[in-house]
Amino acid sequence: MTIEISNPAELHDPTGFGYSHVARVSGELVLIAGQYDSDVEGHTTTEDFAGQVDRAFANLGIALRSAGLGYPDVAQLRTFIVDHDLDKLTVLGKKIAEIWGERPPTQTLLGVAALALPGMLFEVDALAVRG
């Protein structure tokens, strides 16, 4: 089994935070690290929850494309919401439907008190399958 680690140039350099964006396992499984509302410097760009969800999924798309994949290749999501409530769940549900329609991937949602950096309200990681 081989593991290939990579960090797309279009995303911030995460190594200073102790992780990488993408891991390909034996060429079949691709694991995408938690993506959030980050600019190329790794800073959040908005305090708006919906805006953070949009940017996090856009960054997820960048990470997937860097591995030659797209949203349809995602088998599992893990989402993390600070101070989770039904309004935030509605925002997330609309975004999932916008991307995956009637066939969303499996998902585990965790409500959390805080995320890695100040200002982060949402994070998503993914497991995708090649072929």
N, C-alpha and C positions, 0 to 999 in steps of 0.2 A: 504494500500500500504506500503510495506516495502522497505527499501534501505539498501543494504549491501555494505560497502566500504572495498576495499582491495588494497594491494600493493605487487605485486610479489617480492619475495626475489631476483630474477635474475635482477631486475631493480633497479635503484638508489632510495633511500628514498626521496620522493618528499615533505614530510610534512613540511620541513623547508622552502620550496618555497610556501607553502599555498595551496596545492592540493593533491589529491590522484590519482592513476593511473586508478582504475576500480570502477565502481558503478553498482551494479545489482539492478534493479527496479522490485519489485514483481516477481522476478525470471524469467521474460520474456525479458525485455530490459536490455542490458548491454552497459554502456557508458564508453568509453575509453578516458582518458585525452590525451592531446597533447603529442605525442611521437616525439622525435627528436634524433639526433645523440649523444646519451648519453652513457657513460660507466657506470659502477656500482657506480661511485662516482658522477654522474650527469654532468660530463664534456664532451664537444664535443671532438671528436677524429680526425677530419680532417677538412680542409678548403675547400675540394673538394665538390661541390654541389651534384654530383651524388653519392659520398660516403655517404654524409649525408642523402640523400633520401633512399639509401639501408639500412643504420643502423636504420633510423626512422621506416621503414616498418618492419624490423626484430624485433624491440622493440614492435611494434604494435602486431606482431604475438605472442610474449611472453605474453603480457597483455591479449590477447584473449585466449590463451591456459590456462592461470591461472583461467579463468572463464569457462573452459570446452568448449570453442568455437574455431573456426578457421576463416580464411579469408572468406570462403563461407557464413558465418553467418553475415557478415557486410552488412548493408542496406544503410548506409550513411557515407561518409567521408567529413571532412573539412580539406583543405590543406592551408598552409600559406607559401608563398615564398617571401623572402627578395629580393627586386629589380627584380621582376618578368619580364621575357622576353620570347620570343618564344623558345630560346634554352633550357631554364629551363623547359618550358612546354613540350618540346619534351622528356626530360629526365624523367619527371614525367609520361608522357603518356606511355613510354616504360615500366616503372616499374609497372604501373597499369595493362597493358596488360600481363606482365609476371606473375602477381599474379592471376588476374581475367579473363584473356582471353577476349572472346567476350561478357562477361556479367559482366561488372564492376558495382559497387554500384553507387548510386547517389553521386554527389560530388559538393561541393562549394569550389572554389579556391579564395583565397584572396591574392592579392599582397600587401605587407606591407613594411614599411621603416625599421623596426627592429622587433626582437622577444625578448623573455624574458631575454636571456643571451647573452653576447658578443660572437661572432663567430657562433651563430645559423643562418643558412640560410634557413632551412626548418622545418616544423612541421606538423603533421597529427593527427587528432583525429577521433574517429569513434563511431557510434551507431550500435550495433549488436543486433540480435534477437535470443533468445533461442528457439529451437523447430521449 
